C-alpha cells in the first residue's frame, strides 16, 4: 500500500497527465482564432512594410561574392560556423531571388529552414535540426544588421501583437485549466489589452538588465583598445568584469529559461511585470530540475503534436487535391490544369510551386488557391503558437504548486466578477503574499 502511494505521488509530481492537456487546450476554437489572427497580422504588417520602398531599401552593401541557394537542402555547416558569411549570404539570397522586401526574404528563408528542420526531425538528425534553428536566428540578426530601420519598426509592431495575443491565450488557458471555464474572445482579448503594459515591460526589463550588465563588460573591452593603458585597465578590472559577466550569465539563463513563465504569471495572478519577473526567476533557480523536466516534457509532446497536426493538414490537402485531379481530364504530354494552378502538396512542402498558369483565368485561380493553402498552413503555425502558450500556462501552474504550494485551481479574478458573485471571494486570493506592490486588487 505504501509503495502504491509512493508511485502515485511521483506521478502526481511529474504531472504527465496534466501536461498532455495542452494538445486539447491548444485546439480550442477561441485560442486558435487568436493565434491565427496573430499569424495573419504578422504577415500583413510585413507585407505592408515591404510595399514601402523607403523603409525596405538597402543602405548596407553586401560583401557576398558567391550565390548561395538557401532554399535547397545543402551542407549549411560552413555558414553556421561563420555567422558573418551567413549574414552576407542571406543578403545575396535576397537580391538573387529579387524579393520585394525584408519580410519576404525572412518568410522564404524561414520556410526553407523550417522544412529542412522537419526533414531532419524525421531522420533523427538532431545536429541538422539544431543547425536550421540556429540559421533562423541568424536570419533575424541579418535583418537587424542589414536593415536596422525596417527591423526596429517591424519587430516592435509584432512584439506588441504577440504580447496582446499571448496574454489573451494564457488567460484563456489559465481559466480553463484552473476552473474549467471557457471565456470568449472578447474577455480574453480584453485581458490582453488591459495587461498590455505589464506584458510588454516584463520582457523589456529583463532584456535591458541583461544587456546592461553585458554592456559593462563590453565597455571594458572597448577601453582595452587604448594603447599601453588598455591592457593594464583590463588586467586591473578583470575581477569586476567577471562579476558583471556572472550577472549577465545568470540573468541570461533566467531570462531564457523563465521567458515562457512571464505571460502565464500575469494571466494567473493578474499582477504586474515585476511580479512576473520575480516569480519566473524564483521558479527557475529554486527548482531548476523540475523546470527542466516540465519543459522537456512539453517540448517532446509539442513536437509529436506538431507532426500529428501537420500530417492531418497534409492528409486534408492531398485528399482534396487527388479527388479534384481525378475529375479533370488532361492531356498526358503536358502539365494538367490542376498542376498549373495548384502544386501537388508534399508533407515537407505543403505550399509548393505550381507548374505555371496559362492565361488570365488560371493566374487568378492560382492566386486564390495559393492564398487559401497559405491560410490552411497558417492554421498549423497557429496551433504551434497556441500550444506554446497553453503548455507554458500549465508549466507555471505546476511550478507554482511545487514551489509555493498553491492549488492549481486558484486563479486571479477581477473585483467586478466577485461583486457579481461569479467568483467566490475565498478563491480570489491566488497566493499567500504578493511579490509586487501593484496587484490590481488581487489581495
Secondary structure, 3 states (H helix, E strand, C coil): CHHHHHHHHHHHHHCHHHHCHHHHHHCCHHHHHHHHHHHHHHHHHHHHHHHCHHHHCCCCCCCCCCCCCCCCCCCCHHHHHCHHHHHHHHHHHHHHHCCCCHHHHHHHHHHHHHHHHHHHHHCCCHHHHHHHHHHHHHHHHHHHHHCHHHHHHHHHHHHHHHHHHHHHHHHHHHHHHHHCCCCCHHHHHHHHHHCHHHHHHHHHHHHHHHHHHHHHHHHHHHHCCCCCHHHHHHHHCHHHHHHHHHHHHHHHHHHHHHHHHHHHHHHHHCCCHHHHHHHHHHHHHHCHHHHHHHHHHHHHHHHHHHHHHHHHHHHHHHHHHHHHHHCCCCCCCCCCHHHHHCCCCECCECCCCCCCCCCHHHHHHHHHHHHHHHHHHHHHHHHHHHHHHHHHHHHHHHHHHHHHCCCCCCCCCCHHHHHHCCCCHHHHCCCCCCCCCCCCCCC
